[in-house]
Amino acid sequence: MSEQANGEPNFEDTGSAGLSGSGEEWSRSFRLQVENWRRNYGELDESIRTAAAELQVGAFDFHVHCDPSMIMRSVDAFEVAEGCSAAGMGGIIIKDHHLPMEAVAWLSRKYANIHPDFEMHGSTWLNNHVGGWNIFAVDNAIAFGARLIAPGTVSVAADIELRSKRKFKTQPPDPSLIKVTQMAESRRPVYTFDDDGKLLPEVRECLERIAEAGNVILGAGHLAEHEVFAFVREAREIGIEHINMTHIRINDDYPAERWRELCEETGAKAEITPVRLRVDRLEEYVAQFKGVGPEHVTFGTDAGFILSPKPWEFYRIGLGFLLAGGLTEDEVFQVTHTNQRELLGLPVTAYAGRS
């Protein structure tokens, strides 16, 4: 990691596994990045910030981290439910790398002070903590009401390899931000395909069960880009209709047009998050949305990390940047309301003259 002439960090090599360098350096750079996001959002025209707040009403975020977690979080499940509900959002799906979150979501719906129409759902990510592609974990998640199930994140081979190349042993890269000394992810990769590129039998079994459930969204975890393409096509062939590909632009190996083609072919949605957003390259970030096509994109924050803005604040900042970068209000509505409601099987309600 190097610094630019203006003192801002250079995040060229940023990914979900973090920057190269020491854990302390990574944290310092992340904090500076957050300060830049907040400062630049505050400098936006007031009309843009007003529009962002209005567009947040009824919006959905399918990628929110919170406690309980082995990683230090900025909010717990009750706090994030109440904060997002108070901001007027339509709903969230909470995520953790090491814990299934559908039971946590159930408790939040029951005891948190949220609007009765607020959609609070949990998810399961098939890392080592649940046995990888484990049909029993999938059955349990579905039975308990999980609305999103996905391949692993920190346990898949691509993610382990990426962190190894960047010389990070943990996720996040700063071990001081992890609550336990021994992470459950281990170094045993969870594979999705065999050596011939075919789905492993246990993967197919899990995907068939998700297809049978009908109301569960399939994510893509931290699979490598070429794996995501094969995985989504296989899942669609098996009969899964609701697919939301997890933060597709995390490594930027594939151009936006290729993701658009995959979405058009399979009906899948492509999630884009602001994790790698650099405010000095805002138009480039927004071009990703336009390249894939707003009709195919879901905006999610990947928020909840201890150093990040609170999820509802980060969401509003992201909306402001999308508007400032050139997306119209109708396009922002598409990537924050319409596409998420379609994935959840909810009717698309009228909002501010749009439908």
Secondary structure, DSSP 8 states (H G I E B T S, - for coil): --B-TTS-B--TT--TT--SS-HHHHHHHHHHHHHHHHHHHHTS-HHHHHHHHHHHTT-EEEEEE-BS-SB-BS-BHHHHHHHHHHTT--EEEEE-SSS--HHHHHHHHHHS---TT-EEE-EEEESGGGTSS-HHHHHHHHHTT-SEEEE-STTBHHHHHHHHHTT--SSSS-GGGBS-SS-TT-S--B-SB-TTS-B-HHHHHHHHHHHHH-S-EE--TT--HHHHHHHHHHHHHHT---BEETTTTSS--S-HHHHHHHHHHH--EEEE-STT--GGGHHHHHHHHHHH-GGGEEE---B-BTTS--HHHHHHHHHHHHHHTT--HHHHHIIIIIHHHHHHT-----BTTB-
